[in-house]
Amino acid sequence: MTELIEETGGAAYVLEKRLVGSVRIGAVVRGVEFEACTFEGNVLAEARLLGCSFTECTFVGVDLGRATVTDSTFRECRFVESRLLGVNFGLAHVGGLSSAFAFEGCRLDYASFHGLALSESTWRDCRLVDVDFGECDLRRTDFAGSELSGAAFAGADLRDASLVGATGYALDVREVKVKGLRVDAAGAGGLLAPFGIVVA
């Protein structure tokens, strides 16, 4: 795995490979195109992914914590039981595609998606504490079962999205587009919190 992708020094194309193991901390992965690959294990923690592309890739149990994703592209990728703590996806190219992401059981605390087009993405049973979704296109997204304490949504478009089963969120509906947003009774208090209203 390390020999395949680490410090390639030039463009490379990797198709339908199962990549297991890890690169060394701080490793530079530059200009590699991954298509329909499966990453498993502590593969990319603290790696520097520069100008890479990931198309229809699956990440299972992967630690991308504190990785740098500068000028990298993610298209229709799926993350399962992975850690993406503090990753700034604003440095990557992820917008303009439906189903850009599918997250299941992942931990993304302190990650930033600020300003990205993420419509029709799913975030199921994820921990999204203090995540920045400001100015994001989140139309038709699903946050079922996710923890959203401290998540920022100012300027986001949540039309036809679902927060059913999500917890911890607080939205100021004056700053967010919410037409068609689905919430359940347990989480509805998060819509009233910015007004100082407490649901008893």
C-alpha positions, -999 to 999 in steps of 0.1 A, spaced: 0 0 0 27 25 10 47 18 -21 16 21 -42 5 56 -32 30 74 -11 51 102 -26 45 91 -61 61 121 -76 37 121 -105 2 111 -115 -9 75 -110 -42 57 -116 -54 30 -92 -85 11 -102 -106 -13 -81 -79 -20 -55 -84 -30 -19 -59 -8 0 -51 -20 36 -26 -7 60 -13 28 65 10 54 51 35 71 75 23 101 94 27 132 73 31 113 41 25 131 9 2 115 -17 2 136 -48 -18 135 -80 -31 99 -76 -65 90 -91 -84 63 -72 -115 48 -88 -138 22 -72 -111 14 -46 -118 2 -11 -96 16 17 -95 -3 50 -78 4 83 -57 33 95 -47 42 60 -45 79 57 -42 95 92 -25 129 90 -16 123 54 -13 152 29 -35 144 -1 -26 169 -28 -44 170 -61 -58 134 -57 -92 122 -68 -114 96 -53 -143 84 -75 -169 59 -61 -144 48 -34 -154 32 -1 -136 39 32 -142 13 59 -127 19 94 -104 45 79 -87 72 100 -84 104 80 -80 125 112 -62 157 106 -55 148 70 -50 176 44 -71 173 13 -59 202 -7 -72 203 -43 -84 167 -40 -117 156 -55 -143 133 -39 -171 120 -61 -198 97 -48 -177 83 -20 -189 62 10 -175 63 45 -183 35 70 -172 36 107 -144 60 98 -128 89 116 -125 123 99 -118 146 128 -109 181 119 -107 175 81 -113 207 61 -132 195 31 -134 232 20 -100 227 5 -113 198 -17 -136 197 -46 -168 179 -36 -196 201 -50 -220 198 -79 -227 161 -76 -257 145 -61 -249 118 -35 -215 134 -31 -211 116 3 -226 88 22 -214 86 59 -225 57 81 -214 55 118 -186 80 113 -170 105 136 -165 139 120 -161 163 149 -146 197 140 -147 190 103 -156 218 79 -178 216 48 -183 253 46 -199 265 14 -200 231 -3 -228 216 -24 -238 184 -6 -273 178 -17 -287 143 -13 -258 132 9 -265 109 39 -251 112 74 -265 83 93 -256 75 129 -226 99 128 -211 122 154 -209 157 139 -200 178 169 -189 214 161 -190 206 123 -192 237 100 -221 233 75 -223 271 70 -235 282 36 -238 245 25 -264 232 0 -279 204 21 -311 199 2 -326 164 6 -298 153 30 -305 128 57 -290 132 92 -309 102 108 -294 92 142 -266 117 141 -254 139 170 -251 175 158 -242 194 190 -225 227 182 -229 222 144 -231 255 125 -257 259 98 -258 296 92 -267 304 56 -273 267 48 -300 253 26 -319 225 44 -349 224 22 -365 189 21 -337 176 43 -344 153 73 -333 157 109 -356 129 121 -337 110 147 -309 135 149 -300 151 182 -283 182 196 -289 206 168 -299 242 171 -310 261 140 -319 297 137 -347 294 111 -341 331 102 -307 322 88 -314 288 72 -337 278 44 -360 252 59 -390 247 37 -399 210 37 -373 202 65 -385 172 85 -379 170 122 -394 149 150 -409 160 183 -377 151 202 -355 174 182 -380 202 174 -367 221 205 -335 227 185 -355 250 162 -368 271 192 -336 273 212 -323 304 193 -354 323 204 -349 313 241 -379 290 241 -376 259 261 -398 229 253 -410 213 286 
